[in-house]
């Protein structure tokens, strides 16, 4: 059932990252070369120890092959600690200068014993619906 809400998923060790994406026409301005998407990420910890999201790395590609890399601490201003069997959800957004593109990335997670693990964020497309001319 959760797969229908989050069609893109990747699992690394005990952590599953699920993503759903929505085009936001009200925040897009195609005539000005701006398209905007919201993406909802759910990070699930199926392990036996807590994990903490330390940092993120995104690779964002537009429809013309331009790639931008985004790195930073945490997500949406937080470095969430996810308990065993727990999950953390957040929503963010991505503008592009083309009506299509994609995102993929990774999170650096710290495990309860202090070690770190790179967790995959699944590749997902950003596609604006076709509009009648």
Buried (B, 14 or more C-beta within 10 A) or exposed (E): EEEEEBEBBBBBBBBBBBBBBEBBEEEBEEEEEEBBBBBBBBBBBEBEEBBBBBBBBBBBBBBEEEEEEEEEEBBEEEEBBBEEEBBBEBEEEBBBEBBBBBBBBBBBBBBEEEEEBEBBBBBBEBBBEEEEE
